Amino acid sequence: MTALDLVRIEAGLHDWAAIECGCSWGPNRYSAEHIPLELIRLLEGDPEELGTDWVENHARIQSNLMDPAVATASLA
C-alpha cells in the first residue's frame, strides 16, 4: 500500500460534499469535494513540489481555518 492509497482511503472517510469550502464567498457556495481531488492530482505528479498552496483559500484563508480544515488536515 502506498501513501497515495492512504490519502484516497482517508479522503473517503469524509463527506466532502457536505462541507462548505473556504473558496465559497458571496452567493456562490461550493462544497469541499475538490480538495481531496486536487491533492490526489498533485500527489500523482511530483509530491516534492506539493508545498501548502493547495490548502490556501480552501481549508485556510490567511491564518483563519475554514470549515474543511479538520478533514483536510487528516489528509496531510
C-alpha positions as CSV (number, residue, x, y, z in Angstrom):
1,M,0.0,0.0,0.0
2,T,1.4,3.4,-0.9
3,A,1.0,6.8,0.7
4,L,-1.3,7.8,-2.1
5,D,-3.6,4.8,-1.3
6,L,-3.7,6.0,2.3
7,V,-4.7,9.5,1.2
8,R,-7.5,8.0,-1.0
9,I,-8.8,5.9,1.9
10,E,-8.7,8.9,4.3
11,A,-10.5,11.1,1.7
12,G,-13.2,8.5,1.5
13,L,-13.9,8.9,5.3
14,H,-15.2,12.4,5.0
15,D,-18.4,13.8,3.5
16,W,-16.7,16.5,1.4
17,A,-19.9,17.4,-0.4
18,A,-21.5,18.4,3.0
19,I,-18.5,20.7,3.9
20,E,-18.6,24.3,2.6
21,C,-15.3,25.2,1.1
22,G,-13.4,28.4,2.1
23,C,-13.5,29.4,-1.6
24,S,-17.2,29.9,-1.2
25,W,-17.7,33.6,-0.9
26,G,-20.8,35.6,-1.7
27,P,-23.8,34.0,-3.3
28,N,-21.8,31.1,-4.7
29,R,-21.5,28.2,-2.4
30,Y,-19.1,25.4,-3.2
31,S,-18.5,22.1,-1.5
32,A,-15.1,21.0,-0.5
33,E,-15.2,18.0,-2.8
34,H,-12.4,19.4,-5.0
35,I,-9.9,19.5,-2.1
36,P,-9.1,15.8,-1.9
37,L,-9.3,15.5,-5.7
38,E,-6.7,18.3,-6.1
39,L,-4.4,16.8,-3.5
40,I,-4.5,13.4,-5.2
41,R,-3.9,15.1,-8.6
42,L,-0.8,16.8,-7.1
43,L,0.4,13.7,-5.4
44,E,0.2,11.7,-8.7
45,G,2.5,14.3,-10.2
46,D,5.7,15.3,-8.3
47,P,4.9,15.2,-4.5
48,E,8.2,17.1,-3.8
49,E,6.7,20.2,-5.4
50,L,3.4,19.9,-3.4
51,G,4.0,22.6,-0.8
52,T,1.0,24.0,1.1
53,D,-0.6,26.3,-1.5
54,W,-3.2,23.7,-2.3
55,V,-5.0,24.4,1.0
56,E,-4.8,28.2,0.8
57,N,-8.2,29.8,0.3
58,H,-9.9,26.4,0.8
59,A,-9.0,25.0,4.2
60,R,-7.5,28.2,5.4
61,I,-7.6,31.8,4.4
62,Q,-4.5,33.7,5.6
63,S,-4.3,32.2,9.1
64,N,-8.0,31.5,9.6
65,L,-9.1,27.9,9.5
66,M,-12.2,27.3,7.3
67,D,-14.8,24.5,7.5
68,P,-12.8,21.9,5.7
69,A,-9.7,22.4,7.8
70,V,-10.1,19.3,10.0
71,A,-10.8,16.9,7.2
72,T,-8.0,18.5,5.1
73,A,-5.6,18.1,8.0
74,S,-6.4,14.4,8.1
75,L,-5.3,14.1,4.5
76,A,-2.0,15.7,5.3
